[in-house]
């Protein structure tokens, strides 16, 4: 079993930046996709960004050009650098790791952007 621990959330003013981190409790063996999702109150959870083992990335249209996902496989960590934050980015951000046979979720970290 793999546990995912997110950190880096908080309160920031519009236009500010935050960097989220998600560290796995052990190495992820084999191919995997690591991603960040978010869920705002009253809304469905949505994909924010993902990155494959090979480094291919995918972003939601709403965050393209503002957010950057990266991974440090040696540290079992995936990052989400969030710049030019907007109030509509306010949500709980969840880390997800998908392997061939398993899906793991973190417990989430709150991001609040004030106007």
GROMACS elastic network, one bead per residue, 0.5 to 0.9 nm:
[ bonds ]
;  ai    aj funct       b0    kb
    1    25     6  0.86800   500
    1    26     6  0.87543   500
    1   104     6  0.85215   500
    2    24     6  0.64052   500
    2    25     6  0.56994   500
    2    26     6  0.64101   500
    2    27     6  0.85289   500
    2    28     6  0.82203   500
    2   104     6  0.68452   500
    3    23     6  0.82338   500
    3    24     6  0.56914   500
    3    25     6  0.52020   500
    3    26     6  0.78912   500
    3   104     6  0.72644   500
    3   105     6  0.76883   500
    3   106     6  0.69421   500
    4    22     6  0.62552   500
    4    23     6  0.56359   500
    4    25     6  0.63765   500
    4    95     6  0.70791   500
    4    96     6  0.78373   500
    4    97     6  0.82891   500
    4   104     6  0.72703   500
    4   105     6  0.64120   500
    4   107     6  0.76676   500
    5    21     6  0.79638   500
    5    22     6  0.53526   500
    5    23     6  0.53303   500
    5    24     6  0.65216   500
    5    25     6  0.78707   500
    5    95     6  0.79933   500
    5   105     6  0.89392   500
    5   106     6  0.57507   500
    5   107     6  0.72101   500
    5   108     6  0.80377   500
    6     9     6  0.82616   500
    6    20     6  0.69654   500
    6    21     6  0.55054   500
    6    23     6  0.66230   500
    6    93     6  0.84634   500
    6    94     6  0.74100   500
    6    95     6  0.67581   500
    6   106     6  0.64985   500
    6   107     6  0.73351   500
    6   108     6  0.62261   500
    6   109     6  0.61537   500
    7    19     6  0.85257   500
    7    20     6  0.57069   500
    7    21     6  0.52461   500
    7    22     6  0.64942   500
    7    23     6  0.86035   500
    7   108     6  0.83255   500
    7   109     6  0.63407   500
    8    18     6  0.68802   500
    8    19     6  0.57766   500
    8    21     6  0.61467   500
    8    22     6  0.89155   500
    8   109     6  0.74140   500
    8   110     6  0.87491   500
    8   111     6  0.85692   500
    9    18     6  0.70371   500
    9    19     6  0.75188   500
    9    20     6  0.62271   500
    9    21     6  0.88378   500
    9    92     6  0.86244   500
    9    93     6  0.80938   500
    9   109     6  0.53906   500
    9   110     6  0.53171   500
    9   112     6  0.79753   500
   10    18     6  0.79258   500
   10   109     6  0.79643   500
   10   110     6  0.61261   500
   10   111     6  0.50488   500
   10   112     6  0.61280   500
   10   113     6  0.84112   500
   11   110     6  0.82979   500
   11   111     6  0.61577   500
   11   113     6  0.59035   500
   11   114     6  0.73290   500
   12    15     6  0.83145   500
   12    16     6  0.60658   500
   12    17     6  0.72608   500
   12    18     6  0.77332   500
   12    85     6  0.80838   500
   12   111     6  0.79274   500
   12   112     6  0.63455   500
   12   113     6  0.50314   500
   12   114     6  0.62653   500
   13    16     6  0.55724   500
   13    17     6  0.84772   500
   13    85     6  0.76548   500
   13    86     6  0.81051   500
   13    87     6  0.82364   500
   13   112     6  0.83283   500
   13   113     6  0.53662   500
   13   115     6  0.61698   500
   14    17     6  0.85379   500
   14    84     6  0.69424   500
   14    85     6  0.53169   500
   14    86     6  0.50274   500
   14    87     6  0.62725   500
   14   113     6  0.56925   500
   14   114     6  0.56772   500
   14   115     6  0.53300   500
   15    83     6  0.70492   500
   15    86     6  0.64144   500
   15   113     6  0.86797   500
   15   115     6  0.88792   500
   16    82     6  0.83339   500
   16    83     6  0.61747   500
   16    84     6  0.54927   500
   16    85     6  0.55081   500
   16    86     6  0.82867   500
   16   113     6  0.83127   500
   17    81     6  0.75080   500
   17    82     6  0.53918   500
   17    84     6  0.62301   500
   17    85     6  0.61737   500
   18    80     6  0.82274   500
   18    81     6  0.62091   500
   18    82     6  0.52501   500
   18    83     6  0.67629   500
   18    85     6  0.82255   500
   18   111     6  0.86045   500
   19    79     6  0.68245   500
   19    80     6  0.55584   500
   19    82     6  0.58919   500
   19    83     6  0.85364   500
   20    78     6  0.83148   500
   20    79     6  0.55236   500
   20    81     6  0.64470   500
   20    82     6  0.79037   500
   20    93     6  0.86649   500
   20   109     6  0.84210   500
   21    77     6  0.66864   500
   21    78     6  0.58785   500
   21    80     6  0.65601   500
   21    81     6  0.87985   500
   21    95     6  0.86355   500
   22    36     6  0.89919   500
   22    76     6  0.82376   500
   22    77     6  0.53802   500
   22    78     6  0.52663   500
   22    79     6  0.63521   500
   22    80     6  0.86408   500
   22    94     6  0.87907   500
   22    95     6  0.62835   500
   22    96     6  0.88186   500
   22   106     6  0.79687   500
   23    26     6  0.85592   500
   23    75     6  0.74855   500
   23    76     6  0.56316   500
   23    78     6  0.66511   500
   23    79     6  0.88259   500
   24    27     6  0.69226   500
   24    28     6  0.77403   500
   24    75     6  0.84094   500
   24    76     6  0.54159   500
   24    77     6  0.63541   500
   24    78     6  0.87411   500
   24    97     6  0.88619   500
   25    76     6  0.77406   500
   26    76     6  0.69394   500
   27    73     6  0.79179   500
   27    74     6  0.80789   500
   27    75     6  0.82166   500
   27    76     6  0.58102   500
   28    31     6  0.80336   500
   28    32     6  0.74063   500
   28    73     6  0.82737   500
   28    76     6  0.71357   500
   28    97     6  0.87666   500
   28    99     6  0.80515   500
   29    32     6  0.79997   500
   29    99     6  0.83123   500
   30    53     6  0.83205   500
   30    99     6  0.73719   500
   30   100     6  0.80798   500
   31    52     6  0.76171   500
   31    53     6  0.56840   500
   31    54     6  0.83694   500
   31    98     6  0.86825   500
   31    99     6  0.62397   500
   31   100     6  0.71805   500
   32    51     6  0.85627   500
   32    52     6  0.59913   500
   32    53     6  0.55834   500
   32    54     6  0.89950   500
   32    97     6  0.68129   500
   32    98     6  0.54769   500
   32   100     6  0.71403   500
   33    50     6  0.66991   500
   33    51     6  0.56765   500
   33    53     6  0.63506   500
   33    96     6  0.81566   500
   33    97     6  0.58130   500
   33    98     6  0.52027   500
   33    99     6  0.66581   500
   34    49     6  0.86233   500
   34    50     6  0.55875   500
   34    51     6  0.54407   500
   34    52     6  0.63778   500
   34    53     6  0.81218   500
   34    71     6  0.82608   500
   34    78     6  0.70990   500
   34    95     6  0.74245   500
   34    96     6  0.57250   500
   34    98     6  0.63675   500
   34    99     6  0.88101   500
   35    47     6  0.75484   500
   35    48     6  0.74852   500
   35    49     6  0.55695   500
   35    51     6  0.61742   500
   35    52     6  0.86031   500
   35    69     6  0.81245   500
   35    78     6  0.79406   500
   35    80     6  0.89803   500
   35    94     6  0.82987   500
   35    95     6  0.58357   500
   35    96     6  0.51708   500
   35    97     6  0.63954   500
   35    98     6  0.84427   500
   36    46     6  0.87303   500
   36    47     6  0.63205   500
   36    48     6  0.54554   500
   36    49     6  0.53843   500
   36    50     6  0.62548   500
   36    69     6  0.83854   500
   36    78     6  0.89244   500
   36    79     6  0.87857   500
   36    80     6  0.75349   500
   36    93     6  0.66707   500
   36    94     6  0.56158   500
   36    96     6  0.61589   500
   36    97     6  0.89103   500
   37    45     6  0.64810   500
   37    46     6  0.53693   500
   37    48     6  0.50111   500
   37    49     6  0.70722   500
   37    50     6  0.86794   500
   37    92     6  0.83280   500
   37    93     6  0.56431   500
   37    94     6  0.50562   500
   37    95     6  0.63631   500
   37    96     6  0.73947   500
   38    44     6  0.84138   500
   38    45     6  0.54277   500
   38    46     6  0.55020   500
   38    47     6  0.66228   500
   38    48     6  0.66154   500
   38    89     6  0.86362   500
   38    90     6  0.86915   500
   38    91     6  0.58259   500
   38    92     6  0.54100   500
   38    94     6  0.58266   500
   38    95     6  0.87156   500
   38   108     6  0.84802   500
   39    42     6  0.82429   500
   39    43     6  0.62249   500
   39    44     6  0.59292   500
   39    46     6  0.63864   500
   39    90     6  0.85682   500
   39    91     6  0.52565   500
   39    92     6  0.53508   500
   39    93     6  0.66128   500
   39    94     6  0.80747   500
   40    43     6  0.53641   500
   40    44     6  0.72939   500
   40    45     6  0.73872   500
   40    88     6  0.86583   500
   40    89     6  0.82794   500
   40    90     6  0.65701   500
   40    92     6  0.63738   500
   40    93     6  0.88237   500
   41    44     6  0.83571   500
   41    91     6  0.71800   500
   41    92     6  0.86509   500
   43    46     6  0.86392   500
   45    94     6  0.89799   500
   46    60     6  0.85838   500
   47    50     6  0.77156   500
   47    59     6  0.77330   500
   47    60     6  0.65293   500
   48    58     6  0.82949   500
   48    59     6  0.58279   500
   48    60     6  0.51783   500
   48    61     6  0.86252   500
   48    62     6  0.83045   500
   48    63     6  0.71258   500
   48    67     6  0.86598   500
   48    93     6  0.88069   500
   49    57     6  0.71188   500
   49    58     6  0.54169   500
   49    60     6  0.62537   500
   49    63     6  0.83592   500
   49    67     6  0.81454   500
   49    68     6  0.78891   500
   49    69     6  0.64749   500
   49    80     6  0.81347   500
   50    56     6  0.81311   500
   50    57     6  0.55518   500
   50    58     6  0.52376   500
   50    59     6  0.66984   500
   50    69     6  0.68765   500
   50    70     6  0.87044   500
   50    96     6  0.88811   500
   51    54     6  0.79235   500
   51    55     6  0.56930   500
   51    56     6  0.54166   500
   51    58     6  0.65613   500
   51    69     6  0.68803   500
   51    70     6  0.70199   500
   51    71     6  0.75799   500
   51    78     6  0.86480   500
   52    55     6  0.50437   500
   52    56     6  0.52602   500
   52    57     6  0.66534   500
   52    71     6  0.89618   500
   53    56     6  0.75328   500
   53    71     6  0.86148   500
   53    73     6  0.84164   500
   55    70     6  0.78842   500
   55    71     6  0.79717   500
   57    68     6  0.89527   500
   57    69     6  0.73622   500
   57    70     6  0.84505   500
   58    69     6  0.87039   500
   59    62     6  0.81308   500
   59    63     6  0.66658   500
   59    64     6  0.59626   500
   59    67     6  0.81696   500
   59    68     6  0.84649   500
   59    69     6  0.85971   500
   60    63     6  0.56554   500
   60    64     6  0.64009   500
   61    64     6  0.53435   500
   61    65     6  0.88972   500
   62    65     6  0.88483   500
   62    66     6  0.86936   500
   63    66     6  0.53994   500
   63    67     6  0.56126   500
   63    68     6  0.87022   500
   63    82     6  0.85176   500
   63    89     6  0.87499   500
   64    67     6  0.62175   500
   64    68     6  0.81609   500
   65    68     6  0.78010   500
   65    83     6  0.87246   500
   66    81     6  0.82427   500
   66    82     6  0.61535   500
   66    83     6  0.51422   500
   66    84     6  0.60818   500
   66    85     6  0.77038   500
   67    80     6  0.66947   500
   67    81     6  0.54711   500
   67    83     6  0.59985   500
   67    84     6  0.84464   500
   67    85     6  0.88863   500
   68    79     6  0.79922   500
   68    80     6  0.56442   500
   68    81     6  0.50519   500
   68    82     6  0.66338   500
   68    83     6  0.85089   500
   69    78     6  0.72289   500
   69    79     6  0.55867   500
   69    81     6  0.63622   500
   69    82     6  0.87887   500
   70    77     6  0.86336   500
   70    78     6  0.57185   500
   70    79     6  0.52251   500
   70    80     6  0.66257   500
   70    81     6  0.82364   500
   71    74     6  0.89240   500
   71    75     6  0.85390   500
   71    76     6  0.77421   500
   71    77     6  0.57757   500
   71    79     6  0.59943   500
   71    80     6  0.88752   500
   72    75     6  0.54139   500
   72    76     6  0.60597   500
   72    77     6  0.52571   500
   72    78     6  0.61572   500
   72    79     6  0.81752   500
   73    77     6  0.62858   500
   73    78     6  0.79127   500
   74    77     6  0.77955   500
   75    78     6  0.86286   500
   78    95     6  0.84987   500
   82    85     6  0.65836   500
   83    86     6  0.89833   500
   85    88     6  0.82776   500
   85    89     6  0.65099   500
   85    90     6  0.87754   500
   85   113     6  0.67599   500
   86    89     6  0.53881   500
   86    90     6  0.75910   500
   86   113     6  0.61244   500
   86   114     6  0.77958   500
   86   115     6  0.75586   500
   87    90     6  0.56402   500
   87   112     6  0.73211   500
   87   114     6  0.56977   500
   87   115     6  0.59676   500
   88    91     6  0.80913   500
   88   113     6  0.75624   500
   89   111     6  0.75558   500
   89   112     6  0.74460   500
   89   113     6  0.66997   500
   90    93     6  0.88808   500
   90   110     6  0.78178   500
   90   111     6  0.53908   500
   90   113     6  0.54621   500
   90   114     6  0.83814   500
   91   109     6  0.84808   500
   91   110     6  0.60886   500
   91   111     6  0.55280   500
   91   112     6  0.66071   500
   91   113     6  0.88640   500
   92   108     6  0.58493   500
   92   109     6  0.54135   500
   92   111     6  0.59950   500
   92   112     6  0.84693   500
   93   107     6  0.86999   500
   93   108     6  0.52041   500
   93   109     6  0.52470   500
   93   110     6  0.61691   500
   93   111     6  0.69416   500
   94   105     6  0.69251   500
   94   106     6  0.57759   500
   94   107     6  0.64812   500
   94   109     6  0.65966   500
   94   110     6  0.89518   500
   95   104     6  0.82548   500
   95   105     6  0.57746   500
   95   106     6  0.51798   500
   95   107     6  0.78413   500
   95   108     6  0.68434   500
   95   109     6  0.89291   500
   96   103     6  0.71332   500
   96   104     6  0.55950   500
   96   106     6  0.64444   500
   97   102     6  0.81457   500
   97   103     6  0.57426   500
   97   104     6  0.51392   500
   97   105     6  0.65886   500
   97   106     6  0.87834   500
   98   101     6  0.78101   500
   98   102     6  0.58925   500
   98   104     6  0.64255   500
   98   105     6  0.88915   500
   99   102     6  0.52062   500
   99   103     6  0.63341   500
   99   104     6  0.86380   500
  100   103     6  0.84762   500
  105   108     6  0.83307   500
  106   109     6  0.87238   500
